[in-house]
Amino acid sequence: MPSSHPLPSPSDPHHGHHCHGLDVRPDWVPENAGAEFTTRVSQGVQPAIAVRHGGGAKRRQLSLDDYFAGVRAGDLSVLARAITLIESNAPAHQELAQTLLTRLLPHTGGAMRVGITGIPGAGKSTFIECLGTRLCESGKKVAVLAVDPSSSVHGGSVLGDKVRMEKLSRHPRAFIRPSPSGGSLGGVARKSREAMLVCEAAGFDTLLIETVGVGQNEVTVRSMVDCFFVMLIAGAGDEMQGIKKGIIELADLVVINKADGENRPRAMAAQADMKRVLHYLHPATPGWETPALLGSAVTGDGVDDIWKSVEGFFAHCRAGGFLRERRQVQAVEWLHALVNEALRSRFYNSPAVKADLHHIEFAVAEGKLPAVAAAQQLLASANFGD
């Protein structure tokens, strides 16, 4: 018998619903979620036969030891449930999740963490499926995770990745996880980073982290991975396609995708242009010259060369001690990000701040109160003052 006691499963539809004839909300929803998460629970009828402890189809609740053993054994079902546990906002689930992560931590860190970004239409999902399938067939275990803060608002195109990556999702050595909903970039990033650690503990040696869109989430994903590459396409007018210089400066590799057929000459021209741009940019990793490479996820051309470049990047980082140093810096930055997020949440959820914020904002907007004085007043209200 495992020594740890099972807690309510995050997939248990009855957990958090022990009242009748009342408006209730599941305990996993974000604090500021709207009324659409509220439902009416009516008085039920007590069944003549209790089936909870029988051999029915209801999934068994997992204990801490169950989660740990399943993840370490590479059980994909338990891995998926462990990530669901991490994504839950229920306090009991969060407590269990953090205990699980603490136990799994010594078994993490062995994977190559690769972030892939690019504007919608660059062909990231098709490329990831092509690359991931080849890596699986070569004997690697590949986990694909997505980071998309917008998914919590409109469902996000990334939710369809598991469907689009049909071949890869069927491969026994692959695991694909859509973006969690977090209500904010910080919430999504926290859950994605912890999911990444659980995948490493489950034995995955290659993590492909896909980010959607171009913006602040690229910077966040850069802070989670070892190697970061930007995917572009040629023949769409502006060769930079709105990619900001700052995003290119984060890249360890730049890939011109869809370099096939009639588009190949344009892709080669875009590659030459990008090489000139990269020549004048400070490299994201010391001593590493960021390459601009051609690839086609449709034909598979260039995909092997791209991965060889990734492997060359990791060899360079290990030899120079950059990999260990980067991960140490990332871990400390992550600590401070979590503290900032927790303090921000505590501050804005303070009843005193909620009561005062609107009229203080109005006073600042009207020029009746200096912003510094207003901030000090709010901090004092929330007991954050010195």
N, C-alpha and C positions, 0 to 999 in steps of 0.2 A: 504494500500500500504506500503511495506517495505520502510524504510527510506534510506537504502543503495542502491547504484546504481549497477546494474549488470556489471561485467567485462566480457571480452571474455572468453568463456568456454574453459578449456584445451582440451576438446574433439571436439572443433569446427575446422573442417578441413580447413576452409577458413581463420581463424585468422592468421595473419602474412603473407598472400599471396595476397596482394593488388596490385601487379605489374604484367605486362603482357609481354611476350617475354623476360624474364630475368631468370637467374639462381638464385634461392632463396632457403633458408633453413628455416625450421620451427623454431619458436623461442624457442621451448622447448628442442632442442638438446644441448648436452654438448658443451662447447666452443671449445674443442680440437677434436671434432668428425671429422671423415674422410669425403671424398667426396661422400660417399654412401648416405648421408642425403640430398644432393643437387639435385634439380630437375629442369627441364625446364618448365616454365609456358608460354603457348602460349596465344595469344589474343583470348578472348572468344567472344561469341555472347550474347548480352543483351537479356534476355528473354522478351517476349511480356507481360507476366504477372509476377509481383513481388510476390514471394511466401514466402519471409522471414517472414512476419508478419502474415501469414495465419495459418491454423490449420494443417500444414503438419506434417511429421514424425520427422522432425528435433527436437532434444532435446532442451527444453527451457533452456536458460542461467539462472543460479542461482545467486541470490544476496547474500550478506553476511548474511542477515536475513534468507534467504531460507536455506542456508547451516547450520546455527546454529539451526534453528527449526527442520530441518530434522534429523540432527545428534542426538539432544537431544531426539527426538521422537523414535530413534532406527530404522529409515528408512534405510534399508541396501543399497538401490540404492543411496541415498544421501550420506551415509557413504562412499561407494566406490568412488563416484565422489569427495568427500572431500579429500580422500587420493590421488586420481589422481591429484587434485589441488596442494597438498603438494609436490608431486613428480615432478611437472612441473618445468622446469628451466626458464620459461618466467618471466621476472621481474614483470609484472602486476599480474600474478598468485601467485608469491612468496609474494608480498605485501598483497594480499587478504588472502593468507593462514596464514600468521603471525598474521594478525588482527583476523582471525577466531580462531586460537589457543589461543590467548590472552583472547578472550571471553569464550572459552571452559575450560580454565585452572582451574577455581574454581570447575568444575564438574569432575575433573580427580582425580586419586589417590586411587580410591576405589577397584581396582582389585588386584587379586593375580597375580603377574608377575613371570612367571616360564620360565626359559631358558632350552632348551634341546639340547645337542650336542652329537657327536659321529661320528666315521668314516663312510663313505658310506658303506652300507651293514649291518650296525648295526640294521636296521629295525626301524629307527626313525619315518618315515611317517606312517607305519602300526601301530606302538605303539601310536602315537599321535591320529590317527583316532579312535583306540580302546578306549583310555582314554577320548578323547574329546566327543565321542558318549555317553559314560557312564555318563560323567558329565552333558551333555545336558539333558539326560533322567532323571537325578536326580534334574533337575530344574535350573541348572546353565546356564549362557550365555557365550559361549566360542569363543574367537577370536584366530585364528592361523595365526601368521605372520612369514615370513621367512627372514633370513638375509644371502645373498650369493653374495659377491662382484663379483664373477666370472660370474654371470648371465649377467652382462653388456657386457661380452666379447663373451661368447659362448652359451648363452641361459640358461645354468645351469639346472641341473636335477630337481631343486626345482620348476621350472616352471610347471612341470607336477604334482605337489602335489595336485592341486585341482581336477585333473582327478583321481589320485590314491586314494585320500580320498573321493571317490564318495559318500559313505553313509553319512559321516559327512557333506559334502558340501550341501547335500539336507536337512539337519536338520534345522528347522526354528530358532533354538536358536544358530546356529553356523555361523561364518563368517571366510572365509579363504582368505588370501591375499598372492600371490607370492611375491618373493623378488623384490624390485624396482631395476632399473638399475641406478647406480650412477657414474660409471667410476672409483670409488675409494672406499675403505672401509669406509672412512669418509663420503662420499656422501651417500652411502647406509645406514650407521648407522644413520645419521641425519634423513633421510626420514622414516626409520623404527621406530625410537624413537617417532617421531611426529605422525606417524600412530597409535602407541600404545596409545598415549594420546587421540587421536580422538576416538578410540574404547572404551576407558574408559568412555569418555563423552557420548557415545552412549548407555551406560548401561551394557557393558560386564564386568562381575565380575571375569573372568578367562582369562588370556592371556598366550598362549603357544607360545614362541618364538623359532623357530627352526633355528639352524645354521648348515651350510654345511661345511664339511671338518674339519680339525684340524689345528689350526694356530692362527694368530693374531685376526681373527674375533671372536674366542671364548672369548678372553680377552675383546673385545668390547661388546659382548652380556652380559658377566658377569657384566659389568658396567651399564647395562640397566635394569636388573631384580633383584627381591628379592631373589629368590631361583634358583639355577643352578644345573642341574644334568647331569652327563656324562653317556652315554649308551655304553656298551661294549657287546661283544659276546664271547662265549667260543668255543674251538675246532677249532681255526683258527691259530694254531701254537703258536706264542708268545701271551700269555694271555693278555698282555697290548696292543697288536695290534698297536704298534707305538704311542700310547697315551703318550705324554710326562708327566713326573712327575708334571710339572707346571700346566697342565690342571687338573689333579686329585686334586691338592691342591686348585683349584678354586671351586671344587664341594661341594655341600651341600648334595647330594645323588649320589650314584653310582648304576646303574642298569645293571645287567647281563641279557640281553634280549635273546629271543629264548631258554628259559629254558624249553623245552618240548621234549617229545619222547625220542629217543636215545641220544639226546644231553643233557638231564637234568643232568646226573651224571657229565659230563664235566663242566656244568654251576655251579653246586654245588662246584666243586673243585676250579673253578675260583673265586667263591664268597669267599671261605675260604682264598684263596691267597690274594684277595683284602682287606679283613678285616685285614689281617696282615700288608699290606702296609699302610692302613689308620691309623692303630694304631700308626705309627711313624711319621705321617704327622701332621703339624699344621692345626687345623680346619679353614675352610674359614669363619665361623661365630662363635663368642665367645660363649663358653659354649655348643656348639652343637657338638655331636659326629656323624660324617658323617657315615651313614649306607651303607652297600652293600646289595642290595636286588635282588631277582630273579623275573623275569617276562616273560610272553609269550603273545605277541600281537595277536598271532594266536589263542590260546586257551582261552586267557583272564585271565589265572592263574596269580595271584600276582599283577594284575593291581590295584585292590582295596586297597591292602596293601601298594602299592607304594604311592597311593594318600593319604592314612591315614598318611603316614610318612611325606608327603608334608604339610598336615594340621598341624601335630605336630610341624613341623619346624616353620610355621607361628605363632602358639600359643607361641612357645618359644621366637620368635623374638619380638612379641608384648609385652609379659610379661616383657622382659628385655629392651624394648625401642630400640632394634636394628633395627627394620624395619624403623622407622622414621629417625633414625640416618643415616642408609645406604642410604635412598632416598635423604636426604639432601646433603650428601657427593657426591652422584652421580650427583645431579643437579649442584653443583658447579664445579665438574670435567667436566661436559658437557659444561658448560659455557666456561671454558678455552679451551676445545677441539674445540669449534666453533670459538673462537678467533684465535687459532693457524691455523685452516683450512683457515679462511678468510685471515689472514696475508700471509700464504703460497701461496694462490691463487693470491693475489694482487702482491706479490713479483715476482713470476715466470711469470705472465702475463704482467709485466711492460715492455714497449717497450725497455727501456734502458737495462734491464737485458737480454731480448731476444737477443739484439744486441751484448752484451759483453760475454754472458755465454760460448759460444763454445770456443772462443780463451782463455778465462781465465781457463776453465777446462783443455784445452790442456797444458797451461803453468804450471798448478799444476801437471798434470800427468807427464810432462817432468822434473819436479823438478826445474823449472825456477822461480816459485813464491810460497812462503809459503801459505798454506791453510788459515791461519788466515788473512794474508794480502789480499788474494783473496776474502775472505768473506767480509771483511770491504769495499773493493772496490765495490763489487756488491751491498752491502747494501747502500753505498753512492750513487750509480747510481740510485737505486730505491727510493732514499730519505728516507731510513730507518735508516740512520746513526744518531748518537747522535750529 
